[in-house]
Amino acid sequence: MFKKLSAILISLFLLVNIYGCFALFAGGVVAGAGTAVWLSGKLIQQVDYPIDKTARTVREALSSSGFPLTYKEDLSKGFVQIRSYDKTKEKIWIDIFRTSGLSSQVQVRVGTFVSNKESAEKILRLILKDL
């Protein structure tokens, strides 16, 4: 009985791990096609703009929509962090990574402990509209 239960649990564990890797692979393929991917509480989008233009657009989009910038940091021009909060005082994290000279990746997270996917989608749409 114990052997059967152990075999079932191990098989289930392996199946979940394989499925997770497949979902990550599929998400990467979809992200390359221009669709945002929800992964680990972040909405991730590949954009065909350099990191400096993307960061500038993010700052302008947040400011023009009434989101105050509470923190921004440029780290060696390969990574930009922008922090803000929305009208309900939920924290907004936006990380921008250089993926090549002409493209970058935008990651949006809204919420402190539990990420709010709907709010992240709204903010990403706001950013993409201005790009």
C-alpha positions in Angstrom: 0.0 0.0 0.0 2.8 2.4 0.9 4.7 1.7 -2.3 1.6 2.4 -4.4 0.9 5.6 -2.6 4.5 6.7 -2.9 4.6 5.9 -6.6 1.4 7.9 -7.2 2.7 10.9 -5.2 6.0 10.8 -7.0 4.3 10.5 -10.4 2.0 13.4 -9.6 4.9 15.5 -8.5 6.8 14.8 -11.7 3.8 15.5 -13.8 3.3 18.9 -12.1 7.0 19.7 -12.7 6.9 18.7 -16.3 3.7 20.7 -16.9 5.3 23.7 -15.2 8.3 23.6 -17.5 6.0 23.2 -20.5 3.9 26.2 -19.4 7.1 28.2 -19.0 8.3 27.2 -22.5 4.9 27.9 -24.1 4.8 31.3 -22.3 8.2 32.2 -23.7 7.1 31.3 -27.2 3.9 33.4 -26.8 5.9 36.3 -25.3 8.1 36.4 -28.3 5.0 36.7 -30.5 4.0 39.9 -28.7 1.5 38.6 -26.1 1.8 39.4 -22.4 2.5 36.4 -20.1 1.4 36.1 -16.5 4.2 34.4 -14.6 5.1 34.3 -10.9 2.7 37.2 -10.1 4.0 39.5 -12.9 2.7 40.4 -16.3 5.6 40.2 -18.7 5.7 41.7 -22.2 8.4 41.9 -24.8 8.5 45.2 -26.7 10.4 46.2 -29.8 11.7 49.4 -28.3 15.1 50.2 -26.7 15.2 50.3 -22.9 15.7 54.1 -22.7 12.6 54.8 -24.8 10.6 52.2 -22.9 11.5 53.6 -19.5 10.8 57.1 -20.6 7.4 56.1 -21.9 6.6 54.2 -18.7 7.4 57.2 -16.6 5.3 59.5 -18.8 2.4 57.1 -18.9 2.3 56.7 -15.1 2.7 60.5 -14.5 0.1 61.5 -17.0 -2.4 59.1 -15.5 -1.9 60.4 -12.0 0.3 57.6 -10.6 3.1 59.3 -8.6 6.6 58.0 -9.1 7.9 57.1 -5.7 11.1 55.4 -6.7 13.1 55.0 -9.9 16.5 53.5 -10.4 18.7 53.0 -13.5 21.2 50.2 -13.0 24.0 50.2 -15.6 21.5 51.0 -18.4 20.6 47.3 -18.6 17.8 47.3 -16.0 15.4 50.0 -14.9 13.1 49.9 -11.8 10.1 52.2 -11.5 7.9 52.2 -8.4 4.5 53.9 -7.8 1.1 53.3 -6.3 -2.4 53.5 -7.6 -5.5 55.2 -6.3 -6.3 52.4 -3.9 -2.7 52.7 -2.5 -1.7 49.3 -4.1 2.0 49.3 -4.9 3.1 49.2 -8.5 6.4 47.6 -9.5 7.6 48.0 -13.1 10.9 46.4 -14.1 12.4 46.9 -17.5 15.2 44.8 -18.9 17.3 45.2 -22.0 16.9 42.1 -24.1 18.8 43.5 -27.1 19.8 47.0 -28.4 16.4 47.4 -30.0 14.1 45.6 -27.7 13.3 45.3 -24.0 11.1 43.4 -21.6 8.5 45.1 -19.3 7.4 43.3 -16.1 4.4 44.8 -14.2 3.3 43.7 -10.7 0.5 45.4 -8.7 -0.1 44.6 -5.1 2.1 43.9 -2.1 1.3 40.3 -1.0 -1.1 39.1 -3.7 -0.5 40.4 -7.2 -3.5 41.9 -8.9 -3.6 40.7 -12.5 -6.4 42.9 -13.7 -4.6 46.1 -12.5 -1.3 44.9 -14.0 -3.1 44.4 -17.3 -4.6 47.9 -17.2 -1.2 49.5 -16.5 0.5 47.4 -19.2 -2.2 48.5 -21.7 -1.6 52.1 -20.6 2.1 51.8 -21.3 1.7 49.9 -24.6 -0.8 52.6 -25.8 2.0 55.2 -25.5 4.7 53.1 -27.0 
